[in-house]
Amino acid sequence: MNQFVIGIDIGGTNIKFGLVSKKGQIVSRLNLKTSSVGKNVSQLAEGLVSACLKLISENHLAKKQILGIGIGLPGLVNIKRSIVYSLTNIKGWKNVPFKKIIEKRIGISTFIDNDVNVVALAEWKYGAGKGVTDLICMTLGTGVGGGLILNNTLYRGAGFAAGEVGHIPINEKGKKCNCGGFACMETVVGNQYLEKKAKKVFNKENITLEQVTALADKGNKKAILFWEQTAEHIANGLIGTINTLNPSLVVVGGGVAKAHKYIFPVMRQVIKKRAMHIQGRMVKIKKVKLGQDAGIIGSQVLALEMLKIR
């Protein structure tokens, strides 16, 4: 009897579902617009359950063939208590026992975690970090998220909030950050900041970061410098973590990583120059391998890890 995990990646725009084999292969998919489901707890739970049942039915499976459901959520999650403390940019979520809510409605073991932790698990198990024991996973987008794999284990910290590399201060003074701090890396490499900077640099109101990358590809010096300066900020923000943890790999994903051919060489140069000798020499910088599938596949890894299935 074939057995599967349903992996769910919840984003602000889309919710992606995948029926994932025990070997990490997505054999069937289903996508929903987040807005079509609704953002309050009850609506989202109902939408997820309906989609899972549809995925099971369409693939002519019995419920007993589903080992579990894994869910990556964009917010703070306590996996020990299976509670969502809060969701980024979605109001009304406070200490929600989301695992229990889903399990009660569908009758399948369910596991939840932060979305970037889930991506880190995917890249470590099946992606760019396969075979690596220690890595930093970083996603560059509207926010800057992070996940830590230490000694072949996802490190969550005492309050299950570890890995927030985007909120490492890179100056003693700077802009207020959405996290409540100031001068965080996210305030200078998050999409909102970069889009504002691009408008000033290119004196164009509607320019996108994708267009900046396209200009760089055509040899535009301003565009190349734009990404090189961004890379320097990212590297400076990561150096303290690299010196502290001595990982062998930093895996970078998210929209900004599409400009990797301009970002990665500068990151490597800055880290080699400023990090301590052993740490700087050892660490490699790679682009995520699993792309848009990382959240689904990582949710499978999460579920199997929690179920202790290898």
C-alpha positions, 0 to 999 in steps of 0.5 A: 500500500502506497503511503503519502504525506500532504504538504501544505505551504500557506502564503499571503497570496497562494496556498499550495498543496502537494501529495508527497511520497515518502521519498519526497516526490510530489505526485499530485498538486492543488493550488488555492488563492488565499483570498478565496479561502478566507483568513480567519481561523475557521475559514482557513481550517475549513478550506484546508480540510476541503482541499486535502479531502479533494486531493485524497479523493482525486487520487483514489486514496483511502484516508489510511494511506495518508501518514500525516499532514504537514503545514508551513505557516508564515508566523511564529509557531510553538511546535511543542504546544502546537500553537500559532502565536501569530501570523505575519500580516494576518490579524486575528491569530493569537495563540491558535491551537491550529494542529488540534483544529485541523486534526479534529476536522479531518482525523489525520495527524497534523504538524505545523511549523514556521514556513522558513523552518519548513523550507530549511528542512526541505533543502537539507533533506532533498535540496541544496543542503543534502548531505550537509549537517549544518546550514543556514537557510535564508529567504529574501522577499518582503521579509527576510526569514531564516532557518537553522539546521545544526547537527542534522536537526532543525534548531528552533530555540527555547521559544521556538523563534530561532533563525531570524537572521533578517532581524540581526541589527547591522548598525547601532542606529537605523530604521524602525523594523516591523519586528519592533527593533531597528537597523535590522538587515530586513530594513535594508534588503527587504523588498519594500526597501529595495523597491523604494531604493530602485525608484530613486536610483532609476528615477522611475516610479513603477520599476520592479526588482525583476526589471532591475535584474533585467537591466543588470543582465544587459550590463547596466552599471547602476543595476549591477551596483544596486545588487552588489550593495544589497549583497554587501548588506546581506553578507554583513548581516550574516557574518556574526551568525557564520562566526558563531555557528560555523555552518558549511553552507548558506542556502538563499531563496526568495525573489531577490535570490533571482539576482544571485549572479550579482549577489553571490560573488559579492557575498562570498568576497565580503564573508571571506574578507570579514568573517573569521578565517576558519568559518569564512573559508569553510562556508559556501553560498548556494541558491535554493534547489527546490524553488517553489516546491520547498514549502510543500516538500519541507512540510512532508519532512516535518511530518515524517520527522515528527512521526519518527518515520525515516 
